[in-house]
């Protein structure tokens, strides 16, 4: 009866999108995952296949599968399989299952966050060795690159092009020295830039500020005078 059942449905076209793969020769008898040993069955056909297998070989695994599937709807079984899959992924069982079925090469189709992370680290190491690391950007590398470029621009005197100079005021130190921005005054006075700004705003301790003159404005309000 089991052989007749398999021959009847081996080449069937399932109209429903949902189907299940069934091992014609059970794995407990040495059946593999080759295409010749697999058949597409509907959910109800799959239940019957395990009942017929149990009648043929009397293996408890088939009776267990039959009883479990018999009492569940297709949707409920799909939901339970997803839950079991998540549990097996956490416990590491899915990794062991992949090793067991390594000869079928289906494990390559499974990707987890851990495997992707490991693959990314390996690819990064290869890129570093081959000189391709310059193409890889991270938040830290971008930030570090920005600081490096800022310092370089400052040394070359290109810092005046930065929008920090859009302020309306020139900061005046107690000795009369004028600066375009608080960080310049901070370096000159060896005082925190926020303290410099607050003192100039309040006029404390001889610090002052004045409005820029019209001729001191450049493009976009940048102060161009020394």
N, C-alpha and C positions, 0 to 999 in steps of 0.2 A: 504493500500500500504506500509506503514512504517513497519508494523508487518511482511508482506511478505518479505520485503527487509532484515530485520534482520534475519529471519529464513533462507534465502537463503545464507547469507554470514557468519553466526555465526561460522561455522566449516571450513571455507575456509583456504587453505594454500597459503600464500602470498609469491611468488617467490622473489619479490624484498625485499631487506634487510630493506627498509624504510616502516614503517607502522605507523598508528596513533590509539590511544585508544579512543573509543567513548562510551559515557554513553547511554545505551539502554533506561533506564528511566532517563530523564534529571534531573540534580540536582535541578532545580527550582521546580520540582515536588516531591522532596524528594529522588531522586536517590542517591545512595552511591557509593563508590569506590570498592565495593566487586567484586570478580571475576565473579560472576553470572550476574552483571550489566554492564560488560565491554565487548567490542568486538573489535577485530583488523580489521581495514579497511585500504584500500589504500587511498591515498590523494583524488583522484576523488570520491571514494565511500563515504568518509567522507563529502565531499561537498554536495553530493546528500542526505545523511542522514539528514543533517540540513534543507535542502529544504523540505523534506518530513515531518520532525517534525514541521516546520512552518505551512505547510498545515493542519496538524492534530490539533495543539494546538494554532496556531496564536500568538505565543510568539515572541516579537521583538528580543529577544536574538538569536533565530535561524535564523531569516532573516539577522541580522547583521553578524553572523558567515558565512552564506552562501555567502553574498555579498563580504565580505572581502576575503574569501578563493577563490571565483570564479575568482577574478581578479589577483591572485598571482600564480606564479609557485611554485612547491614543494620546490625548492632550496631557492627561495626568502623568503618563509614563514619560513623556518628553520633559515635563517639568521636573520629575524626580531624577532623571538622567542628568539634567543640568546641575541639580543640587549635589549629586554624587560626584560629578566631574569637578566641581569647585572644591569639595572635600578632599578628593584624591590629589588635586593639584597642591593643596596645602600640606598634605601628609607626605608627599613625595611619591605616592603610589604610581602616579602617571609616568614618572621618570623610570621606575622599575618596569612598568608595562612596556615602555618604549624600548628598553634594553632587550626585553624578552622577544619583542617582535622586530628586532633590528634588521633582520634579513629582508623584511618587506619594504624597508626604506620609508615607511609612512610616518616615522617619527619626525622627519624633516619638515612635515607640514604643520607641526605643532610649535607655536611660539608663545612664550610667556615673558613677563616683565624681566625675570631673572636672566633668561637666555638672551633677550635683546640687549640687556645691560652688559652682559658678558661679551656679546658680540661687538658692542660699541667700543668697549675697552680694548679688545683685540685689534679692531680696525684703527683705533686711535694710535695704538702702539706701532702698527705697521706704517701709518701715515707719518708718524714722527721719525721713524727710521728711514723712510724714503724721501723725507724733506717736504712732504705734503701738509705738514702740520699748520702751515701758514693759512691754509684754507679753512681751518676749523676755528670757529668763533664761539666763545662762551661769554656769559655776563661779566665774569672776572677779567677775561682777556680784553674785552671791549673797554671796561673801566680803566684797566691798567694802560691800555693803548691811548685812551683819551688823556690820562694824566701825563703820560710821556710826551704826547704831542703838544699839550698845553705848556709844559715846561720848556720844550724846544722853541715854541713860538715866543715865549717870554724872553728867552735868551737872545733870540734874533730880533727882538724889538717889534714883533708882529702882534703883540698882545693888545695893542691899541685898537685893533680891529674887532675885538670881542665886545659883545653887547653890554658888558659890565660898565662901560664908559658912557652909557646913555643917561646917567644921572644928571640932575639939574645943577648940582653944587660942586664946588671945588673945596677940598678940605685944607684948612690952614692950621699949621702946627704952632705951638707957643713961640718958636723962634722965627716965625714968618714963612717957613717953607711950605709950598703948596703942592698938593698931590691930586692926581686924577681919581684915585680910588683908595679905599680904606686899607687894602692889602699892601699897597705901596707905602702908606704912612706907617703901617704896622711894622714893616721891615726897617724903616728909618728910625722909628721911636722905640722899637723893641717892646711894643705893647699890643695886646690882643686887638684884632681889627674891629670887633664889636664894641670894645671899650672906646676905641678911636671914634667910631661913628657916633656913639652916645655922647661923648664929650663935645664933639663938634656941634651936635644938634642942640645941646643945652648951653654951650659956651662956657663950659667949666674948665678950670685950671689953665686958662690961656688958649684953649682950643677954640677955633671958630670955623665958619664956613661962609661962602659967598656964592651968589648965583653966577653962572657962567655968562660971560659977555657974548654978544652975538657973533663976534669974529672968532670966538673960541670954539664954536660948533663946527663939526665937519659933517660928513654923510651920516644920516640916521642919528644925529645928535651926539656923535662921538667927539670928545674933546681932543683936538689935534695939537694944541700948544703944549710946551714943556711945563 
